[in-house]
Amino acid sequence: MKKEILIFTVLISNIAFASVFPLEIGEVRVVLEIRENKNRTNTLHDASIKRLQERGLDKIAANRKVLETLSGDEYANDLMAQNIIENFSEIKREDVVSYISDSALHAKRVDLGSYANIINLFQKNNIFALDNETLKKIEKISFENKNIRSKFSEKT
């Protein structure tokens, strides 16, 4: 039931900003697809572990590093990453996984609700310039992602 409230909250927040950033029906579908795919091993956590294993770490060490780097609920992290990806077509899921796994290698914490971490993600990928409009959009996404994290924190 609380997951439905979370999805509804994200939907309402997107509608609130619809005058600036138009809401696409595809965004709702993607959030629902993440929910359905939760039982698969396709989470950011698992993808980051796999990426670290490809770089030479064993599974236990990779898991420990990702756990230390990516805090919070896996489902919330997936929703926050999806929120970033859906709002910026230039950012792909692989870019987020790469950012998380690189941060894990360097023992840096990642909070996808943090404005600074989202800026770092964009700068690492160096896809486009961060103008005022983009920075405002990142601020909006950061706010939405903090709301997502707080909904999952209330659960525990």
C-alpha positions in Angstrom: 0.0 0.0 0.0 2.8 2.4 0.8 4.4 1.8 -2.5 1.3 2.9 -4.2 1.3 6.1 -2.1 4.9 6.7 -3.2 4.1 6.3 -6.9 1.1 8.6 -6.4 3.3 11.2 -4.7 5.9 11.1 -7.5 3.1 11.5 -10.0 1.5 14.4 -8.2 4.9 16.2 -7.9 5.5 15.7 -11.6 2.1 17.2 -12.3 2.9 20.2 -10.0 5.9 21.0 -12.2 4.0 20.2 -15.5 3.9 23.8 -16.4 7.7 23.9 -16.6 8.4 20.3 -17.5 5.7 18.4 -19.3 4.7 15.0 -17.8 4.8 12.1 -20.1 2.7 9.0 -19.6 5.8 6.9 -20.2 7.2 8.1 -16.9 4.4 6.4 -15.0 4.7 3.2 -17.0 8.5 3.1 -16.2 7.9 3.4 -12.5 5.4 0.6 -12.6 7.8 -1.5 -14.6 10.5 -1.0 -12.0 8.0 -2.2 -9.4 7.3 -5.4 -11.4 11.0 -6.0 -12.1 12.0 -5.7 -8.4 12.1 -9.5 -8.0 14.7 -9.7 -10.7 18.4 -9.1 -10.1 18.4 -5.9 -12.1 18.7 -3.4 -9.3 21.3 -0.7 -9.2 22.9 -2.5 -6.3 23.2 -5.7 -8.2 24.3 -4.0 -11.5 27.0 -2.1 -9.5 28.3 -5.3 -7.9 28.4 -6.9 -11.4 30.3 -3.9 -12.7 32.9 -4.2 -9.9 33.3 -7.9 -10.5 34.0 -7.2 -14.1 36.8 -4.8 -12.9 38.4 -7.6 -10.8 36.8 -7.6 -7.4 35.3 -10.7 -5.9 31.6 -10.8 -5.2 31.9 -10.4 -1.4 34.2 -7.4 -1.6 32.1 -5.8 -4.4 28.9 -6.3 -2.3 30.5 -4.7 0.8 31.8 -1.7 -1.2 28.4 -1.1 -2.8 26.6 -1.5 0.5 29.0 1.1 2.1 28.5 3.5 -0.9 24.9 3.3 -1.8 22.8 3.8 1.3 19.1 3.3 1.8 16.5 0.9 0.4 17.3 -0.7 -3.0 13.9 0.0 -4.3 14.1 3.7 -3.4 17.5 3.9 -5.1 16.1 2.4 -8.2 13.1 4.8 -8.2 15.5 7.8 -7.6 17.8 6.7 -10.5 14.8 6.2 -12.7 13.6 9.7 -11.9 16.9 11.1 -13.0 17.0 9.0 -16.2 13.4 9.9 -17.1 14.0 13.6 -16.7 17.3 13.7 -18.6 17.3 11.5 -21.8 21.1 12.1 -22.1 21.7 10.0 -18.9 21.4 6.3 -19.2 21.1 3.6 -16.6 24.6 2.5 -17.4 25.9 6.0 -16.6 24.3 5.8 -13.1 25.7 2.3 -12.5 29.2 3.4 -13.6 29.0 6.4 -11.3 28.0 4.2 -8.3 30.6 1.6 -9.0 33.4 4.2 -9.5 32.3 5.8 -6.2 32.4 2.4 -4.5 35.9 1.9 -5.7 37.0 5.2 -4.2 34.9 4.7 -1.0 32.7 7.7 -1.6 29.1 7.8 -0.4 26.3 8.2 -3.0 22.9 9.6 -2.2 20.8 10.0 -5.4 18.6 12.5 -3.5 21.6 14.8 -3.0 21.9 17.8 -5.3 25.7 17.6 -5.2 25.7 13.9 -6.1 23.4 14.4 -9.0 25.7 17.3 -10.2 28.7 15.0 -9.8 26.9 12.3 -11.9 26.3 14.8 -14.7 29.9 16.2 -14.5 31.4 12.7 -14.6 29.5 11.8 -17.8 30.3 15.3 -19.3 27.3 15.0 -21.7 26.1 18.6 -21.7 26.8 21.9 -20.1 25.1 22.7 -16.8 23.2 25.9 -17.5 20.7 27.6 -15.2 17.7 25.7 -16.6 19.5 22.4 -16.1 20.5 23.3 -12.6 16.9 24.2 -11.7 15.7 20.9 -13.2 18.4 19.0 -11.1 17.2 20.8 -8.0 13.6 19.7 -8.7 14.8 16.1 -9.2 16.8 16.3 -6.0 13.7 17.4 -4.1 11.6 14.6 -5.6 14.3 12.0 -4.8 14.5 13.2 -1.2 10.7 12.7 -1.0 11.1 9.2 -2.3 13.8 8.4 0.2 11.7 9.8 3.1 8.7 7.7 2.1 10.9 4.6 2.4 12.4 5.8 5.6 9.0 6.1 7.2 8.4 2.4 6.4 11.2 1.2 8.7 
